[in-house]
């Protein structure tokens, strides 16, 4: 339990293996998210998005919207051109092959199916997309929430299997199912709000930078009207 509630980064031991190696690059990222997941329900800016993301049906819609928003933030005007199932962050498994799941033919339908069937992976893929682009690492409290949620999901699976063989464990399994379900959707809602806040922040910053570049560009200076000339006696 102490490990599940720990906010420390992953250790060198955790980075071993294929999945660990994929996560290792985020440990040394220099930047952090503008809003930590634990703070998402506490501000007026992110609370509505957090609540919407915690409701299963609305979470599906929010996940699709955020993926499209992220893809067009990174490649303006690209629509769904760069969409890939889980954006390639999930390896091939059996018949599941990212890039060969009809993403080009019907990206909206495939993204909707991804968000509905794999909500956790779908929203995490969008988060990883931003972490790669802007060199972001998770807040210590983010680590705690994700680890606690993963622990509860694992305990839920174990208890459900045990309850299938021992009827005395069925009430316990149902209770743990409820707790794990609440933890999952609460974590998903916080992640949705965190991603939306980061996209809004980065979008505003990029727009401000573009505006500054346009204001001081040589072409803009040439096209601008010359300043009015004051009479010599009125200049001082």
N, C-alpha and C positions, 0 to 999 in steps of 0.2 A: 504493500500500500504506500509505503514511503517513497518508493521509486515512481509509482504512478502519479503522486502529487508533487514530484520534484520539478522545479523550474529550470534546472541546470541543462546546458546543451548536451547533446549526445557525446558519449565518451569514445575513445579510439576503438574500444571493443565493439561498440554499437555500429561503427562504420564498416565492419567486416561484412563480407558477403555482397551480393549484387544490389540489394535494396539499400544497404548501409552506404555503399559507395556512391549511390545516386543522391543520397541526402547529405553527404559530406561537404559538398560544395557550398551549401547554405550556411554552414557553421561560421565561416570566415567572412560572410557578407558584411559590409560596413554600415549599412543603413537598416532602419527599422520601419515598420508600418506607422502611418500617421496615427491610427487608432488601434489600440490593443483590443483583442477580442473580448477581454473581460470588461472593457470600458464601453463597448458598443451599446449595451442596454441603458447606459447611464447618461447619455447626452441627447438633447432634442434633435440634433442633426442625424444621428444614427439609429435612435430607438425605433422609429417606424419601420425602417428597413430590417432591423433585427427581428422585430415581431413578425413581419411578413415572411422572413426567411425561416422562421421557426414553425410555420404552418405548412404541413406537407404539400398541399396543392399549390399554395402560393410560392413555396420554395422552388418547385419545378419551374414556374414561370420566371422567378427571379434569377435562377441559375442560367436559363436560356438567355435572358436579357443581359446578364453580366458577361457571359461569354462573348456575345455579339459586341457588347460595349468595349470589352478588353481588346478584341481582335481589331476593331476599328480605331481604337485609341493607339495601338501600336502601328497599324497600317491604315491610316485614314482613307475612307472611301472604298475599302476592300470588300465590304459586305461579309459574306461567308467564304470568301475565296481561300482563306488560310485555315479554315476549320478542319480539325481532325479529331476523331473520337478520343476524348481525354487528352487531346493535344499531344499525343505520343508519350505521355508520362507513365502510361500503364503498358507493360510489355505484352506481347502476343501470348494468348492462352487458348488452346484448343481451336475453336472456330472463330475466336475473337482476334481480329488483326487490324489494329489502327491503321488508317489510310486505305483500307480495302473494305470498308463497311458502308459503301454507297454514299460517302461524304460529299463527293462531287455532284452526284445526281440529285440528291435530296438532303442537303445539309440541315435544313430546319427540322425535318422529320427525324433525322438521326440524332440531332442535338436534343430534341424533345425526348426521344427514347433513352438517351444517355442520362438526362436529368431525372427521368422517371424511374428507370431501373437501377441506376447507380448514383443516387444523389450525393453521397459522400465523396466519391471519386470525381464526379463532375465539378463540384464546387472547389475541390482541392486542386484540380487541374488548372482552373482559372487563377487560383491563388499562386500556384507554382509559376505560372506564366509571368505574373507581375514580379515575383521574387527573382526570377532569372533576368528580367529586363532592367530592373532598378537595383539589383544587388541587395535585396531585403532579407533579413533574418527574422525569425519569429521572436516575439516577446517571451520572457520566461513564463508569464501567465498563460500565454498561448500554448506553450509546451505542456503545462499542467492540465489544461482543459482537454487537449488532444489525447494525452496519455490516460487521463481518467476515463474519457469516453471509450478509448480502445480497450481498456481493462474491463469496463462494464460490458462491452459487446462480447468479449471473450468469455467472461463469467456467465453471461446469458446463454451462450451456445452450450457451454459445459453443463449448466443446470438443466437446460431443455433436454439434452441427451440423457442426463441422469434421470429426469422425471419420466422419460419414456419407459424406463425399466422399474422405477419405484414410484408408486402412486402417492406416497407420503410427501414427495418432493414437488408435487404439481402446484400446490399453493405458493410455495417458495419460488418456483420457476415463473409463475404468472406475475408475482410481485416484482421479481427482478426484470422481467420483460418490460413492465411499465416504467421502472426506474431507468433502464437502459434506453428505452424509447424517448423519454423526456430528456435525458442527457444528450442523445444524438441530435435531436431537433433543436435543442437549445444551442448546442455547439455549432450546428449548421447555420442557425440564425445569426449568431455572432460573427461567423466567418463571412456570410453574405454581406453584412453591414460593414465589416472591415474592408472587404474588397471594393465595395461601392464608394466608401469614403476615400480610399486610396486613389481610385480612378478619378474621382471628382477633384481631388487635390492635385494630382499630376496633370490632369487636363487643364485646370486653371493656371498652373505654373507654366505649362507649355504655351498656352494662349498668351500669357503675359510676356514670355520671352519672344514669341513671334511678333507681338505688337511692338516690343522694344526694338527688335531688329528692323522692322518695317519703318519705324519712326526715324531711325538713324541710318537707313540704307542710302547709298550714293544716288540711286535712281529716285528715291523719294525726295532727296535734297535737291536734285536737278529739277524735278517736276514742281516743287513747291514754289509759290509766288515769292518774289524777293521782298524782304522787309521794307516797310515804308522808310524813306529817307527824311530825317528831320532837318530843318534849317540849321545852318551852322551855329547860329546864335542860340539855338534851343537845345543843343546836345549836352550841355553841362549845367 
